[in-house]
Amino acid sequence: MSDTATRTMIRTQGRKAYASFGARPSGTRHPLVATAMVLPLAALLAVAFGGWDAVVTQASSVAVMLGR
């Protein structure tokens, strides 16, 4: 029982700290925002590790599959 109470107290304190920074705890993000956040890092990793051709091939395959 005390273990559950301790976890609840820690969770409540975490929510208060999170809310004090003015952030929304919804956890949802628009897909375009998520894409804009991920693409620069993905491009950097693809160039850094020489996987650019694989990325282009996969993107081409997905585009064909979607009918574009």
Predicted model as a PDB file, atoms N, CA, C, CB and O in Angstrom, pLDDT in the B-factor column:
MODEL        1                                                                  
ATOM      1  N   MET A   1       0.832  -1.197   0.000  1.00 53.00           N  
ATOM      2  CA  MET A   1       0.000   0.000   0.000  1.00 53.00           C  
ATOM      3  C   MET A   1       0.873   1.256   0.000  1.00 53.00           C  
ATOM      4  CB  MET A   1      -0.945   0.001   1.219  1.00 53.00           C  
ATOM      5  O   MET A   1       0.599   2.200  -0.741  1.00 53.00           O  
ATOM      6  N   SER A   2       1.907   1.273   0.814  1.00 60.00           N  
ATOM      7  CA  SER A   2       2.745   2.467   0.877  1.00 60.00           C  
ATOM      8  C   SER A   2       3.506   2.683  -0.425  1.00 60.00           C  
ATOM      9  CB  SER A   2       3.723   2.365   2.040  1.00 60.00           C  
ATOM     10  O   SER A   2       3.818   3.818  -0.784  1.00 60.00           O  
ATOM     11  N   ASP A   3       3.808   1.583  -1.142  1.00 68.00           N  
ATOM     12  CA  ASP A   3       4.494   1.703  -2.418  1.00 68.00           C  
ATOM     13  C   ASP A   3       3.639   2.457  -3.433  1.00 68.00           C  
ATOM     14  CB  ASP A   3       4.857   0.322  -2.956  1.00 68.00           C  
ATOM     15  O   ASP A   3       4.147   3.289  -4.185  1.00 68.00           O  
ATOM     16  N   THR A   4       2.345   2.164  -3.450  1.00 74.00           N  
ATOM     17  CA  THR A   4       1.419   2.852  -4.349  1.00 74.00           C  
ATOM     18  C   THR A   4       1.300   4.322  -3.990  1.00 74.00           C  
ATOM     19  CB  THR A   4       0.044   2.192  -4.308  1.00 74.00           C  
ATOM     20  O   THR A   4       1.265   5.182  -4.870  1.00 74.00           O  
ATOM     21  N   ALA A   5       1.238   4.610  -2.694  1.00 72.00           N  
ATOM     22  CA  ALA A   5       1.140   6.003  -2.247  1.00 72.00           C  
ATOM     23  C   ALA A   5       2.392   6.786  -2.620  1.00 72.00           C  
ATOM     24  CB  ALA A   5       0.914   6.066  -0.731  1.00 72.00           C  
ATOM     25  O   ALA A   5       2.313   7.952  -3.008  1.00 72.00           O  
ATOM     26  N   THR A   6       3.535   6.144  -2.499  1.00 75.00           N  
ATOM     27  CA  THR A   6       4.799   6.813  -2.852  1.00 75.00           C  
ATOM     28  C   THR A   6       4.845   7.122  -4.336  1.00 75.00           C  
ATOM     29  CB  THR A   6       6.007   5.942  -2.459  1.00 75.00           C  
ATOM     30  O   THR A   6       5.241   8.218  -4.732  1.00 75.00           O  
ATOM     31  N   ARG A   7       4.437   6.152  -5.172  1.00 72.00           N  
ATOM     32  CA  ARG A   7       4.437   6.392  -6.617  1.00 72.00           C  
ATOM     33  C   ARG A   7       3.468   7.501  -7.004  1.00 72.00           C  
ATOM     34  CB  ARG A   7       4.080   5.112  -7.364  1.00 72.00           C  
ATOM     35  O   ARG A   7       3.764   8.316  -7.878  1.00 72.00           O  
ATOM     36  N   THR A   8       2.308   7.529  -6.348  1.00 75.00           N  
ATOM     37  CA  THR A   8       1.318   8.569  -6.630  1.00 75.00           C  
ATOM     38  C   THR A   8       1.867   9.934  -6.258  1.00 75.00           C  
ATOM     39  CB  THR A   8       0.010   8.297  -5.870  1.00 75.00           C  
ATOM     40  O   THR A   8       1.686  10.899  -7.000  1.00 75.00           O  
ATOM     41  N   MET A   9       2.533  10.022  -5.118  1.00 72.00           N  
ATOM     42  CA  MET A   9       3.096  11.295  -4.668  1.00 72.00           C  
ATOM     43  C   MET A   9       4.179  11.774  -5.645  1.00 72.00           C  
ATOM     44  CB  MET A   9       3.681  11.153  -3.239  1.00 72.00           C  
ATOM     45  O   MET A   9       4.225  12.955  -5.988  1.00 72.00           O  
ATOM     46  N   ILE A  10       5.044  10.863  -6.090  1.00 72.00           N  
ATOM     47  CA  ILE A  10       6.105  11.231  -7.032  1.00 72.00           C  
ATOM     48  C   ILE A  10       5.505  11.683  -8.356  1.00 72.00           C  
ATOM     49  CB  ILE A  10       7.069  10.049  -7.259  1.00 72.00           C  
ATOM     50  O   ILE A  10       5.960  12.664  -8.944  1.00 72.00           O  
ATOM     51  N   ARG A  11       4.486  10.972  -8.826  1.00 72.00           N  
ATOM     52  CA  ARG A  11       3.816  11.338 -10.077  1.00 72.00           C  
ATOM     53  C   ARG A  11       3.188  12.727  -9.973  1.00 72.00           C  
ATOM     54  CB  ARG A  11       2.741  10.296 -10.436  1.00 72.00           C  
ATOM     55  O   ARG A  11       3.287  13.526 -10.904  1.00 72.00           O  
ATOM     56  N   THR A  12       2.537  13.015  -8.835  1.00 74.00           N  
ATOM     57  CA  THR A  12       1.903  14.319  -8.627  1.00 74.00           C  
ATOM     58  C   THR A  12       2.945  15.429  -8.624  1.00 74.00           C  
ATOM     59  CB  THR A  12       1.111  14.332  -7.306  1.00 74.00           C  
ATOM     60  O   THR A  12       2.728  16.487  -9.216  1.00 74.00           O  
ATOM     61  N   GLN A  13       4.069  15.197  -7.967  1.00 70.00           N  
ATOM     62  CA  GLN A  13       5.130  16.209  -7.934  1.00 70.00           C  
ATOM     63  C   GLN A  13       5.691  16.436  -9.332  1.00 70.00           C  
ATOM     64  CB  GLN A  13       6.258  15.786  -6.969  1.00 70.00           C  
ATOM     65  O   GLN A  13       6.006  17.568  -9.700  1.00 70.00           O  
ATOM     66  N   GLY A  14       5.816  15.359 -10.116  1.00 67.00           N  
ATOM     67  CA  GLY A  14       6.306  15.499 -11.488  1.00 67.00           C  
ATOM     68  C   GLY A  14       5.357  16.321 -12.343  1.00 67.00           C  
ATOM     69  O   GLY A  14       5.794  17.141 -13.150  1.00 67.00           O  
ATOM     70  N   ARG A  15       4.062  16.105 -12.167  1.00 65.00           N  
ATOM     71  CA  ARG A  15       3.077  16.887 -12.929  1.00 65.00           C  
ATOM     72  C   ARG A  15       3.140  18.358 -12.551  1.00 65.00           C  
ATOM     73  CB  ARG A  15       1.658  16.348 -12.693  1.00 65.00           C  
ATOM     74  O   ARG A  15       3.049  19.228 -13.416  1.00 65.00           O  
ATOM     75  N   LYS A  16       3.296  18.638 -11.259  1.00 67.00           N  
ATOM     76  CA  LYS A  16       3.380  20.035 -10.819  1.00 67.00           C  
ATOM     77  C   LYS A  16       4.620  20.704 -11.404  1.00 67.00           C  
ATOM     78  CB  LYS A  16       3.406  20.120  -9.276  1.00 67.00           C  
ATOM     79  O   LYS A  16       4.559  21.847 -11.857  1.00 67.00           O  
ATOM     80  N   ALA A  17       5.737  19.996 -11.394  1.00 61.00           N  
ATOM     81  CA  ALA A  17       6.969  20.562 -11.951  1.00 61.00           C  
ATOM     82  C   ALA A  17       6.819  20.786 -13.450  1.00 61.00           C  
ATOM     83  CB  ALA A  17       8.172  19.638 -11.668  1.00 61.00           C  
ATOM     84  O   ALA A  17       7.267  21.806 -13.975  1.00 61.00           O  
ATOM     85  N   TYR A  18       6.199  19.848 -14.133  1.00 60.00           N  
ATOM     86  CA  TYR A  18       5.980  19.962 -15.574  1.00 60.00           C  
ATOM     87  C   TYR A  18       5.079  21.147 -15.887  1.00 60.00           C  
ATOM     88  CB  TYR A  18       5.369  18.669 -16.133  1.00 60.00           C  
ATOM     89  O   TYR A  18       5.344  21.904 -16.821  1.00 60.00           O  
ATOM     90  N   ALA A  19       4.000  21.311 -15.097  1.00 60.00           N  
ATOM     91  CA  ALA A  19       3.054  22.407 -15.316  1.00 60.00           C  
ATOM     92  C   ALA A  19       3.677  23.760 -14.999  1.00 60.00           C  
ATOM     93  CB  ALA A  19       1.803  22.201 -14.468  1.00 60.00           C  
ATOM     94  O   ALA A  19       3.277  24.770 -15.579  1.00 60.00           O  
ATOM     95  N   SER A  20       4.644  23.803 -14.093  1.00 61.00           N  
ATOM     96  CA  SER A  20       5.247  25.086 -13.729  1.00 61.00           C  
ATOM     97  C   SER A  20       6.031  25.693 -14.888  1.00 61.00           C  
ATOM     98  CB  SER A  20       6.160  24.913 -12.523  1.00 61.00           C  
ATOM     99  O   SER A  20       6.273  26.900 -14.898  1.00 61.00           O  
ATOM    100  N   PHE A  21       6.426  24.891 -15.848  1.00 62.00           N  
ATOM    101  CA  PHE A  21       7.130  25.409 -17.015  1.00 62.00           C  
ATOM    102  C   PHE A  21       6.175  25.818 -18.128  1.00 62.00           C  
ATOM    103  CB  PHE A  21       8.105  24.375 -17.532  1.00 62.00           C  
ATOM    104  O   PHE A  21       6.616  26.249 -19.194  1.00 62.00           O  
ATOM    105  N   GLY A  22       4.884  25.689 -17.896  1.00 59.00           N  
ATOM    106  CA  GLY A  22       3.894  26.122 -18.863  1.00 59.00           C  
ATOM    107  C   GLY A  22       3.670  25.144 -19.997  1.00 59.00           C  
ATOM    108  O   GLY A  22       3.106  25.514 -21.026  1.00 59.00           O  
ATOM    109  N   ALA A  23       4.095  23.917 -19.833  1.00 56.00           N  
ATOM    110  CA  ALA A  23       3.934  22.927 -20.890  1.00 56.00           C  
ATOM    111  C   ALA A  23       2.589  22.221 -20.761  1.00 56.00           C  
ATOM    112  CB  ALA A  23       5.079  21.905 -20.850  1.00 56.00           C  
ATOM    113  O   ALA A  23       2.013  22.113 -19.678  1.00 56.00           O  
ATOM    114  N   ARG A  24       2.113  21.744 -21.914  1.00 56.00           N  
ATOM    115  CA  ARG A  24       0.866  20.982 -21.914  1.00 56.00           C  
ATOM    116  C   ARG A  24       1.192  19.508 -21.706  1.00 56.00           C  
ATOM    117  CB  ARG A  24       0.072  21.195 -23.243  1.00 56.00           C  
ATOM    118  O   ARG A  24       2.065  18.978 -22.393  1.00 56.00           O  
ATOM    119  N   PRO A  25       0.534  18.850 -20.805  1.00 55.00           N  
ATOM    120  CA  PRO A  25       0.814  17.432 -20.597  1.00 55.00           C  
ATOM    121  C   PRO A  25       0.036  16.518 -21.533  1.00 55.00           C  
ATOM    122  CB  PRO A  25       0.509  17.063 -19.183  1.00 55.00           C  
ATOM    123  O   PRO A  25      -0.068  15.321 -21.264  1.00 55.00           O  
ATOM    124  N   SER A  26      -0.510  17.042 -22.618  1.00 63.00           N  
ATOM    125  CA  SER A  26      -1.353  16.239 -23.492  1.00 63.00           C  
ATOM    126  C   SER A  26      -0.566  15.128 -24.184  1.00 63.00           C  
ATOM    127  CB  SER A  26      -2.015  17.124 -24.528  1.00 63.00           C  
ATOM    128  O   SER A  26      -1.099  14.040 -24.402  1.00 63.00           O  
ATOM    129  N   GLY A  27       0.694  15.390 -24.532  1.00 72.00           N  
ATOM    130  CA  GLY A  27       1.507  14.373 -25.164  1.00 72.00           C  
ATOM    131  C   GLY A  27       1.233  14.185 -26.641  1.00 72.00           C  
ATOM    132  O   GLY A  27       1.784  13.269 -27.252  1.00 72.00           O  
ATOM    133  N   THR A  28       0.400  15.021 -27.233  1.00 81.00           N  
ATOM    134  CA  THR A  28       0.116  14.890 -28.653  1.00 81.00           C  
ATOM    135  C   THR A  28       0.801  16.011 -29.422  1.00 81.00           C  
ATOM    136  CB  THR A  28      -1.402  14.904 -28.910  1.00 81.00           C  
ATOM    137  O   THR A  28       1.018  17.107 -28.905  1.00 81.00           O  
ATOM    138  N   ARG A  29       1.131  15.707 -30.660  1.00 79.00           N  
ATOM    139  CA  ARG A  29       1.823  16.678 -31.503  1.00 79.00           C  
ATOM    140  C   ARG A  29       1.318  16.462 -32.922  1.00 79.00           C  
ATOM    141  CB  ARG A  29       3.398  16.526 -31.413  1.00 79.00           C  
ATOM    142  O   ARG A  29       1.078  15.329 -33.341  1.00 79.00           O  
ATOM    143  N   HIS A  30       1.160  17.538 -33.646  1.00 86.00           N  
ATOM    144  CA  HIS A  30       0.703  17.433 -35.026  1.00 86.00           C  
ATOM    145  C   HIS A  30       1.739  16.656 -35.841  1.00 86.00           C  
ATOM    146  CB  HIS A  30       0.459  18.843 -35.640  1.00 86.00           C  
ATOM    147  O   HIS A  30       2.939  16.857 -35.656  1.00 86.00           O  
ATOM    148  N   PRO A  31       1.296  15.777 -36.734  1.00 85.00           N  
ATOM    149  CA  PRO A  31       2.241  14.976 -37.511  1.00 85.00           C  
ATOM    150  C   PRO A  31       3.236  15.792 -38.325  1.00 85.00           C  
ATOM    151  CB  PRO A  31       1.490  14.081 -38.426  1.00 85.00           C  
ATOM    152  O   PRO A  31       4.380  15.373 -38.500  1.00 85.00           O  
ATOM    153  N   LEU A  32       2.816  16.952 -38.824  1.00 88.00           N  
ATOM    154  CA  LEU A  32       3.760  17.780 -39.582  1.00 88.00           C  
ATOM    155  C   LEU A  32       4.845  18.367 -38.685  1.00 88.00           C  
ATOM    156  CB  LEU A  32       3.018  18.904 -40.298  1.00 88.00           C  
ATOM    157  O   LEU A  32       5.991  18.517 -39.107  1.00 88.00           O  
ATOM    158  N   VAL A  33       4.484  18.696 -37.461  1.00 87.00           N  
ATOM    159  CA  VAL A  33       5.484  19.206 -36.512  1.00 87.00           C  
ATOM    160  C   VAL A  33       6.470  18.097 -36.177  1.00 87.00           C  
ATOM    161  CB  VAL A  33       4.807  19.745 -35.215  1.00 87.00           C  
ATOM    162  O   VAL A  33       7.679  18.329 -36.134  1.00 87.00           O  
ATOM    163  N   ALA A  34       5.960  16.901 -35.940  1.00 84.00           N  
ATOM    164  CA  ALA A  34       6.838  15.768 -35.645  1.00 84.00           C  
ATOM    165  C   ALA A  34       7.770  15.484 -36.819  1.00 84.00           C  
ATOM    166  CB  ALA A  34       6.009  14.518 -35.313  1.00 84.00           C  
ATOM    167  O   ALA A  34       8.950  15.193 -36.622  1.00 84.00           O  
ATOM    168  N   THR A  35       7.244  15.567 -38.035  1.00 85.00           N  
ATOM    169  CA  THR A  35       8.064  15.335 -39.224  1.00 85.00           C  
ATOM    170  C   THR A  35       9.141  16.405 -39.358  1.00 85.00           C  
ATOM    171  CB  THR A  35       7.189  15.308 -40.484  1.00 85.00           C  
ATOM    172  O   THR A  35      10.290  16.101 -39.679  1.00 85.00           O  
ATOM    173  N   ALA A  36       8.769  17.651 -39.113  1.00 89.00           N  
ATOM    174  CA  ALA A  36       9.740  18.751 -39.204  1.00 89.00           C  
ATOM    175  C   ALA A  36      10.836  18.610 -38.152  1.00 89.00           C  
ATOM    176  CB  ALA A  36       9.033  20.105 -39.043  1.00 89.00           C  
ATOM    177  O   ALA A  36      11.963  19.058 -38.365  1.00 89.00           O  
ATOM    178  N   MET A  37      10.511  17.992 -37.022  1.00 89.00           N  
ATOM    179  CA  MET A  37      11.522  17.788 -35.985  1.00 89.00           C  
ATOM    180  C   MET A  37      12.468  16.639 -36.338  1.00 89.00           C  
ATOM    181  CB  MET A  37      10.849  17.515 -34.641  1.00 89.00           C  
ATOM    182  O   MET A  37      13.652  16.690 -36.007  1.00 89.00           O  
ATOM    183  N   VAL A  38      11.962  15.620 -36.995  1.00 89.00           N  
ATOM    184  CA  VAL A  38      12.737  14.408 -37.234  1.00 89.00           C  
ATOM    185  C   VAL A  38      13.571  14.477 -38.509  1.00 89.00           C  
ATOM    186  CB  VAL A  38      11.816  13.223 -37.300  1.00 89.00           C  
ATOM    187  O   VAL A  38      14.677  13.939 -38.551  1.00 89.00           O  
ATOM    188  N   LEU A  39      13.057  15.132 -39.545  1.00 88.00           N  
ATOM    189  CA  LEU A  39      13.750  15.112 -40.837  1.00 88.00           C  
ATOM    190  C   LEU A  39      15.184  15.648 -40.812  1.00 88.00           C  
ATOM    191  CB  LEU A  39      12.964  15.900 -41.819  1.00 88.00           C  
ATOM    192  O   LEU A  39      16.059  15.023 -41.411  1.00 88.00           O  
ATOM    193  N   PRO A  40      15.466  16.769 -40.154  1.00 91.00           N  
ATOM    194  CA  PRO A  40      16.867  17.226 -40.145  1.00 91.00           C  
ATOM    195  C   PRO A  40      17.826  16.213 -39.512  1.00 91.00           C  
ATOM    196  CB  PRO A  40      16.970  18.545 -39.399  1.00 91.00           C  
ATOM    197  O   PRO A  40      18.928  15.998 -40.018  1.00 91.00           O  
ATOM    198  N   LEU A  41      17.410  15.601 -38.422  1.00 88.00           N  
ATOM    199  CA  LEU A  41      18.262  14.605 -37.784  1.00 88.00           C  
ATOM    200  C   LEU A  41      18.413  13.374 -38.667  1.00 88.00           C  
ATOM    201  CB  LEU A  41      17.693  14.210 -36.422  1.00 88.00           C  
ATOM    202  O   LEU A  41      19.505  12.816 -38.772  1.00 88.00           O  
ATOM    203  N   ALA A  42      17.332  12.951 -39.298  1.00 84.00           N  
ATOM    204  CA  ALA A  42      17.402  11.788 -40.184  1.00 84.00           C  
ATOM    205  C   ALA A  42      18.337  12.060 -41.356  1.00 84.00           C  
ATOM    206  CB  ALA A  42      16.001  11.416 -40.699  1.00 84.00           C  
ATOM    207  O   ALA A  42      19.117  11.190 -41.743  1.00 84.00           O  
ATOM    208  N   ALA A  43      18.263  13.258 -41.922  1.00 84.00           N  
ATOM    209  CA  ALA A  43      19.150  13.601 -43.042  1.00 84.00           C  
ATOM    210  C   ALA A  43      20.606  13.637 -42.587  1.00 84.00           C  
ATOM    211  CB  ALA A  43      18.752  14.962 -43.652  1.00 84.00           C  
ATOM    212  O   ALA A  43      21.490  13.152 -43.292  1.00 84.00           O  
ATOM    213  N   LEU A  44      20.854  14.208 -41.417  1.00 88.00           N  
ATOM    214  CA  LEU A  44      22.213  14.266 -40.890  1.00 88.00           C  
ATOM    215  C   LEU A  44      22.782  12.865 -40.668  1.00 88.00           C  
ATOM    216  CB  LEU A  44      22.240  15.058 -39.581  1.00 88.00           C  
ATOM    217  O   LEU A  44      23.926  12.593 -41.033  1.00 88.00           O  
ATOM    218  N   LEU A  45      21.988  11.983 -40.074  1.00 83.00           N  
ATOM    219  CA  LEU A  45      22.452  10.613 -39.837  1.00 83.00           C  
ATOM    220  C   LEU A  45      22.668   9.861 -41.144  1.00 83.00           C  
ATOM    221  CB  LEU A  45      21.451   9.858 -38.963  1.00 83.00           C  
ATOM    222  O   LEU A  45      23.617   9.086 -41.269  1.00 83.00           O  
ATOM    223  N   ALA A  46      21.793  10.087 -42.116  1.00 80.00           N  
ATOM    224  CA  ALA A  46      21.944   9.409 -43.403  1.00 80.00           C  
ATOM    225  C   ALA A  46      23.223   9.847 -44.097  1.00 80.00           C  
ATOM    226  CB  ALA A  46      20.736   9.687 -44.304  1.00 80.00           C  
ATOM    227  O   ALA A  46      23.930   9.021 -44.674  1.00 80.00           O  
ATOM    228  N   VAL A  47      23.528  11.136 -44.046  1.00 83.00           N  
ATOM    229  CA  VAL A  47      24.754  11.639 -44.674  1.00 83.00           C  
ATOM    230  C   VAL A  47      25.980  11.181 -43.885  1.00 83.00           C  
ATOM    231  CB  VAL A  47      24.725  13.184 -44.770  1.00 83.00           C  
ATOM    232  O   VAL A  47      26.981  10.781 -44.479  1.00 83.00           O  
ATOM    233  N   ALA A  48      25.911  11.235 -42.564  1.00 86.00           N  
ATOM    234  CA  ALA A  48      27.049  10.881 -41.719  1.00 86.00           C  
ATOM    235  C   ALA A  48      27.434   9.410 -41.861  1.00 86.00           C  
ATOM    236  CB  ALA A  48      26.734  11.192 -40.267  1.00 86.00           C  
ATOM    237  O   ALA A  48      28.616   9.068 -41.822  1.00 86.00           O  
ATOM    238  N   PHE A  49      26.449   8.552 -42.024  1.00 83.00           N  
ATOM    239  CA  PHE A  49      26.739   7.125 -42.096  1.00 83.00           C  
ATOM    240  C   PHE A  49      26.646   6.562 -43.509  1.00 83.00           C  
ATOM    241  CB  PHE A  49      25.803   6.377 -41.201  1.00 83.00           C  
ATOM    242  O   PHE A  49      26.671   5.345 -43.698  1.00 83.00           O  
ATOM    243  N   GLY A  50      26.541   7.436 -44.493  1.00 79.00           N  
ATOM    244  CA  GLY A  50      26.565   6.990 -45.884  1.00 79.00           C  
ATOM    245  C   GLY A  50      25.334   6.227 -46.320  1.00 79.00           C  
ATOM    246  O   GLY A  50      25.411   5.413 -47.240  1.00 79.00           O  
ATOM    247  N   GLY A  51      24.222   6.465 -45.696  1.00 81.00           N  
ATOM    248  CA  GLY A  51      23.018   5.739 -46.038  1.00 81.00           C  
ATOM    249  C   GLY A  51      22.053   6.525 -46.896  1.00 81.00           C  
ATOM    250  O   GLY A  51      20.869   6.193 -46.961  1.00 81.00           O  
ATOM    251  N   TRP A  52      22.535   7.553 -47.550  1.00 78.00           N  
ATOM    252  CA  TRP A  52      21.635   8.421 -48.319  1.00 78.00           C  
ATOM    253  C   TRP A  52      20.947   7.656 -49.442  1.00 78.00           C  
ATOM    254  CB  TRP A  52      22.407   9.608 -48.898  1.00 78.00           C  
ATOM    255  O   TRP A  52      19.760   7.861 -49.693  1.00 78.00           O  
ATOM    256  N   ASP A  53      21.682   6.774 -50.120  1.00 82.00           N  
ATOM    257  CA  ASP A  53      21.090   5.994 -51.213  1.00 82.00           C  
ATOM    258  C   ASP A  53      19.961   5.094 -50.699  1.00 82.00           C  
ATOM    259  CB  ASP A  53      22.170   5.141 -51.909  1.00 82.00           C  
ATOM    260  O   ASP A  53      18.940   4.924 -51.364  1.00 82.00           O  
ATOM    261  N   ALA A  54      20.157   4.526 -49.517  1.00 82.00           N  
ATOM    262  CA  ALA A  54      19.115   3.671 -48.935  1.00 82.00           C  
ATOM    263  C   ALA A  54      17.874   4.486 -48.589  1.00 82.00           C  
ATOM    264  CB  ALA A  54      19.642   2.955 -47.676  1.00 82.00           C  
ATOM    265  O   ALA A  54      16.748   4.024 -48.772  1.00 82.00           O  
ATOM    266  N   VAL A  55      18.083   5.690 -48.094  1.00 76.00           N  
ATOM    267  CA  VAL A  55      16.949   6.553 -47.756  1.00 76.00           C  
ATOM    268  C   VAL A  55      16.166   6.910 -49.014  1.00 76.00           C  
ATOM    269  CB  VAL A  55      17.431   7.837 -47.041  1.00 76.00           C  
ATOM    270  O   VAL A  55      14.936   6.862 -49.019  1.00 76.00           O  
ATOM    271  N   VAL A  56      16.876   7.267 -50.076  1.00 82.00           N  
ATOM    272  CA  VAL A  56      16.216   7.625 -51.339  1.00 82.00           C  
ATOM    273  C   VAL A  56      15.466   6.417 -51.910  1.00 82.00           C  
ATOM    274  CB  VAL A  56      17.255   8.148 -52.369  1.00 82.00           C  
ATOM    275  O   VAL A  56      14.345   6.555 -52.400  1.00 82.00           O  
ATOM    276  N   THR A  57      16.077   5.254 -51.846  1.00 87.00           N  
ATOM    277  CA  THR A  57      15.428   4.042 -52.353  1.00 87.00           C  
ATOM    278  C   THR A  57      14.154   3.735 -51.573  1.00 87.00           C  
ATOM    279  CB  THR A  57      16.391   2.848 -52.278  1.00 87.00           C  
ATOM    280  O   THR A  57      13.122   3.421 -52.166  1.00 87.00           O  
ATOM    281  N   GLN A  58      14.221   3.826 -50.250  1.00 86.00           N  
ATOM    282  CA  GLN A  58      13.045   3.557 -49.421  1.00 86.00           C  
ATOM    283  C   GLN A  58      11.945   4.592 -49.682  1.00 86.00           C  
ATOM    284  CB  GLN A  58      13.430   3.555 -47.927  1.00 86.00           C  
ATOM    285  O   GLN A  58      10.772   4.232 -49.787  1.00 86.00           O  
ATOM    286  N   ALA A  59      12.309   5.857 -49.786  1.00 84.00           N  
ATOM    287  CA  ALA A  59      11.325   6.901 -50.044  1.00 84.00           C  
ATOM    288  C   ALA A  59      10.668   6.692 -51.407  1.00 84.00           C  
ATOM    289  CB  ALA A  59      11.983   8.289 -49.972  1.00 84.00           C  
ATOM    290  O   ALA A  59       9.466   6.913 -51.561  1.00 84.00           O  
ATOM    291  N   SER A  60      11.440   6.276 -52.374  1.00 89.00           N  
ATOM    292  CA  SER A  60      10.902   5.996 -53.695  1.00 89.00           C  
ATOM    293  C   SER A  60       9.924   4.830 -53.650  1.00 89.00           C  
ATOM    294  CB  SER A  60      12.030   5.701 -54.676  1.00 89.00           C  
ATOM    295  O   SER A  60       8.865   4.870 -54.276  1.00 89.00           O  
ATOM    296  N   SER A  61      10.289   3.791 -52.902  1.00 91.00           N  
ATOM    297  CA  SER A  61       9.411   2.627 -52.779  1.00 91.00           C  
ATOM    298  C   SER A  61       8.096   2.993 -52.102  1.00 91.00           C  
ATOM    299  CB  SER A  61      10.108   1.516 -51.994  1.00 91.00           C  
ATOM    300  O   SER A  61       7.029   2.541 -52.519  1.00 91.00           O  
ATOM    301  N   VAL A  62       8.175   3.805 -51.069  1.00 89.00           N  
ATOM    302  CA  VAL A  62       6.962   4.238 -50.372  1.00 89.00           C  
ATOM    303  C   VAL A  62       6.100   5.085 -51.294  1.00 89.00           C  
ATOM    304  CB  VAL A  62       7.316   5.027 -49.096  1.00 89.00           C  
ATOM    305  O   VAL A  62       4.878   4.935 -51.307  1.00 89.00           O  
ATOM    306  N   ALA A  63       6.717   5.969 -52.062  1.00 88.00           N  
ATOM    307  CA  ALA A  63       5.956   6.813 -52.990  1.00 88.00           C  
ATOM    308  C   ALA A  63       5.246   5.972 -54.050  1.00 88.00           C  
ATOM    309  CB  ALA A  63       6.884   7.833 -53.667  1.00 88.00           C  
ATOM    310  O   ALA A  63       4.098   6.252 -54.393  1.00 88.00           O  
ATOM    311  N   VAL A  64       5.918   4.948 -54.567  1.00 89.00           N  
ATOM    312  CA  VAL A  64       5.297   4.068 -55.557  1.00 89.00           C  
ATOM    313  C   VAL A  64       4.132   3.312 -54.915  1.00 89.00           C  
ATOM    314  CB  VAL A  64       6.340   3.073 -56.142  1.00 89.00           C  
ATOM    315  O   VAL A  64       3.071   3.156 -55.520  1.00 89.00           O  
ATOM    316  N   MET A  65       4.345   2.847 -53.686  1.00 89.00           N  
ATOM    317  CA  MET A  65       3.302   2.101 -52.997  1.00 89.00           C  
ATOM    318  C   MET A  65       2.072   2.977 -52.732  1.00 89.00           C  
ATOM    319  CB  MET A  65       3.842   1.538 -51.682  1.00 89.00           C  
ATOM    320  O   MET A  65       0.940   2.494 -52.764  1.00 89.00           O  
ATOM    321  N   LEU A  66       2.304   4.254 -52.472  1.00 86.00           N  
ATOM    322  CA  LEU A  66       1.181   5.175 -52.236  1.00 86.00           C  
ATOM    323  C   LEU A  66       0.533   5.641 -53.540  1.00 86.00           C  
ATOM    324  CB  LEU A  66       1.656   6.387 -51.440  1.00 86.00           C  
ATOM    325  O   LEU A  66      -0.518   6.281 -53.525  1.00 86.00           O  
ATOM    326  N   GLY A  67       1.163   5.319 -54.656  1.00 84.00           N  
ATOM    327  CA  GLY A  67       0.576   5.654 -55.951  1.00 84.00           C  
ATOM    328  C   GLY A  67       0.943   7.019 -56.463  1.00 84.00           C  
ATOM    329  O   GLY A  67       0.177   7.612 -57.223  1.00 84.00           O  
ATOM    330  N   ARG A  68       2.088   7.539 -56.076  1.00 61.00           N  
ATOM    331  CA  ARG A  68       2.482   8.853 -56.547  1.00 61.00           C  
ATOM    332  C   ARG A  68       3.502   8.728 -57.633  1.00 61.00           C  
ATOM    333  CB  ARG A  68       3.021   9.698 -55.418  1.00 61.00           C  
ATOM    334  O   ARG A  68       3.964   9.738 -58.165  1.00 61.00           O  
TER     335      ARG A  68                                                      
ENDMDL                                                                          
END                                                                             
